[in-house]
Structure formats: structure tokens, C-alpha cells
Amino acid sequence: MRHWFVSFITFFVLLLYGLAQILNKKLKDVEISIPIVYGNIAFWLGKKANEYQSHKWTVYVRGATNEDLGVVIKRAVFQLHSSFNNPTRVIEAPPFELSESGWGEFEIAITLYFHNDVCDKPLNLYHHLKLYPEDESGFVSIKKPVVVESYDEIVFPEPSEGFLARIQSHPAVNLPRLPAGFTLPPPVPVEDSSKRRRGDTKDHPLAQWFMNFSEADELLQLAAARQQVQAHIAKLRRQISLIDGQNQQLKSPSDQ
């Protein structure tokens, strides 16, 4: 009986080892990208402002479409100015953000740490905290904040099969065009949807101020710009045609 039990444990360990080897297998010629946005939103405190606290601000890293980044990012570390109490702030779960108040602008270092099956190297980002509008002569309002955001994409080359299986159905991830003949591994069941919603920023209190970085929005802007250019070209052609007609009329009497 003991021998049978030991053999079963050995078989189970070998099975787990074999599964780990398969899931950790790297997929060559495959890249996974995660669109992210990082930045800050700052509100002027108005009459409540003083020389040490003029603004309340939030710095964050979010999904470009406000999806939960917790599927990829394990923790985020925000390095604030040394004048703050506990300037190194560690956020262990999404949403990856922190709020503070102060009067000065400074550079914030943001370090992203990923889950074990994603990447073993952290990613460093840098964001200059912005409290005041670019136009210094502009009207400062307590209702309309200063918003500064940057768009970027985190690219993971040669991901493991386990990572791809875990995130392939997640909306925060852009899946690549796979090599010919390649089939996706079976998807890992998605975690409870209510848990995932807690990590996204779609219903965030500041969501109304977030900038839109979706591809659809960019395509609409490009289409609108193209229409404006085409309309301007058509207008110039009409003006040139009108000028040519006037020149012909001026020339015709002298020709007679």
C-alpha cells in the first residue's frame, strides 16, 4: 500500500513537472502587446489652497481602454519626491494609482513588476507630475482638472504558452497574428468577472477626464482630418479655376 502511494505521488509530481515544461515553452516569432496609459490628474483646491497644498492629484497606470491590468502587472511602485512622507509607494493590486496633495511639480518614477509567467524584469516609466495648465494665463478652475497622459504599449516577445493561454481572452491584451500552422493553447478559465471589474477603471471616479486612446477613435480622427484636407483641396481647385477664367476674360479683348 505504501509503495503504491509513493508511486502515485511520484507520478503526480512528474505530471506537474511535465505540464510546467509545456506551459513555460517559449513561442518564437510571437509578440503580445498590452496598451497602457500613464499620467496624472490634478485639481486646484481653490479657496482651500495654501502655500504647501495647492492641488490634489492622482498619478496612475491604466489600461488604454480602462481594462484590468492585473492580469499582467503584479505590482506598481511609485517613487515620489523625497519631501513626501514614505516617498516609495507600493501598490499591490489594481487599479495601480495613488493620490496625494501638494504644491510642486516633479518627476515620478514608476516601476511595474509582472507576474512570474509574464516577465522577470521590471519596466521603468517616468512621468512629470503636472499641476498647472500649459497656458499660464488660462483660467484655473476647481472643477476642471489638469490632465496629462501618455500612451505606450508593453511588448512581450516570445511569450510562454502558459502566459498566452492565461490572457488570450482578456480584453486588455492585443493578440498578435500567429505564425502559419500555429494553434492557440486551450484558454485558461477567466477569473470571476466581478473580481476583474474591481481592477478596471471603467467606472473610476475620474474616468470622465481620461483621454481616449482607442484605435477606433484614432481612425475617426484620421478620417475627419482627411475629409478636411480633401475639402480644402477642392476649394483651392475652385479658386484656381476661377482665377484662370478671369485671366482668360482679361486676355480675350487684347486678342481681338
Residue pairs with C-beta under 8 A, 6 or more apart in sequence:
22 161
22 162
23 117
23 160
23 161
23 162
23 165
24 117
24 160
24 161
24 162
25 160
25 161
26 158
26 159
26 160
27 158
27 159
27 160
27 161
27 164
27 182
28 158
29 158
29 179
30 157
30 158
30 159
30 164
30 176
30 178
30 179
30 182
31 155
31 156
31 157
31 158
31 159
31 176
32 155
32 156
32 159
32 163
32 164
32 167
32 173
32 174
32 175
32 176
33 153
33 154
33 155
33 156
33 173
33 174
33 176
34 63
34 69
34 72
34 153
34 154
34 156
34 172
34 173
34 174
35 63
35 64
35 65
35 151
35 152
35 153
35 172
35 174
35 213
36 61
36 62
36 63
36 64
36 69
36 151
36 152
36 153
36 154
37 61
37 62
37 63
37 64
37 149
37 150
37 151
37 152
37 210
37 211
37 213
38 59
38 60
38 61
38 62
38 110
38 125
38 127
38 149
38 150
38 152
39 59
39 60
39 127
39 147
39 148
39 149
39 150
40 57
40 58
40 59
40 60
40 108
40 127
40 129
40 130
40 147
40 148
41 57
41 58
41 145
41 146
41 147
41 206
41 209
42 55
42 56
42 57
42 58
42 129
42 130
42 131
42 145
42 146
43 55
43 56
43 57
43 142
43 145
44 54
44 55
44 131
44 140
44 141
44 142
44 145
45 53
45 54
45 55
45 56
45 101
45 142
46 142
49 55
51 103
52 102
52 103
53 101
53 102
53 103
54 102
54 103
54 131
55 101
55 102
55 103
55 131
56 99
56 100
56 101
57 99
57 100
57 101
57 102
57 129
57 131
58 97
58 98
58 99
58 206
59 78
59 97
59 98
59 100
59 108
59 110
59 127
59 129
60 95
60 96
60 97
60 98
60 201
61 69
61 73
61 76
61 96
61 97
61 110
61 112
61 125
62 69
62 95
62 96
62 97
62 201
62 204
62 210
63 69
63 172
63 200
63 201
64 151
64 213
64 214
65 171
65 172
65 213
65 214
66 200
66 201
66 202
66 204
66 207
66 210
67 170
67 171
67 172
67 200
67 202
68 94
68 170
68 172
68 196
68 197
68 198
68 199
68 200
69 94
69 96
69 172
69 199
70 93
70 94
70 196
70 199
71 166
71 167
71 170
71 172
71 173
72 114
72 115
72 118
72 154
72 167
72 172
72 173
73 94
73 96
73 112
73 113
73 114
73 115
74 92
74 113
74 114
74 115
75 90
75 91
75 92
75 93
75 96
75 112
75 113
76 90
76 91
76 96
76 110
76 111
76 112
76 113
77 88
77 89
77 90
77 91
77 110
77 111
77 113
78 88
78 89
78 91
78 98
78 108
78 109
78 110
79 87
79 88
79 89
79 108
79 109
79 110
79 111
80 87
80 88
80 89
80 100
80 106
80 108
81 87
81 104
81 106
84 100
84 102
89 98
91 97
91 98
93 199
94 198
94 199
94 200
95 199
95 200
95 201
95 204
96 112
102 131
103 131
104 131
105 128
105 129
105 130
105 131
105 132
106 128
106 129
107 126
107 127
107 128
107 129
108 126
108 127
108 128
108 129
109 124
109 125
109 126
110 124
110 125
110 126
110 127
111 122
111 123
111 124
111 125
112 122
112 123
112 124
112 125
112 154
113 122
114 120
114 122
114 123
117 160
117 162
117 163
117 166
118 156
118 159
118 163
119 156
123 154
125 152
127 148
127 150
128 148
130 146
130 148
131 146
132 140
132 146
133 140
133 146
145 206
145 209
147 209
147 210
147 211
149 210
149 211
149 213
151 213
153 174
156 163
161 185
162 185
164 184
164 185
165 184
165 185
165 186
165 187
165 188
166 188
167 173
168 175
168 184
168 185
168 187
169 187
169 190
170 190
178 184
190 196
197 203
201 207
201 210
204 210
